[in-house]
Amino acid sequence: MLVVVLLVGLLLMFRDLFAECRNLLILRHAKVRQFIYFASSKVELPSEVLVGSIFVYDSFSKHFLREGSD
C-alpha cells in the first residue's frame, strides 16, 4: 500500500513538473515572437519576411506547444 501511495505521489509530482515546463515553453514562445516583431520594426524588412519567419518559428515550435491535458 505504501508503494502505491509513493508511486501516485511521484506521478503527480512529475505531472506538475511537465506542466511547468510547458508553461515555460509557452512563455519563451511569446518572447521569441515579440523579438521577431521588435527586430522587424528596427530593420526595414518586407512584410513577407516577417510573416515567413513567424510561420517557420510557429511550425517548428508547434510540436512543443500542443494543446493537451495538463
Secondary structure, DSSP 8 states (H G I E B T S, - for coil): -HHHHHHHHHHHHHHHHHHHHHHHHHHHHHHHHHHHHHHHHHTT--HHHHHHHHHHHHHHHTTTT-----
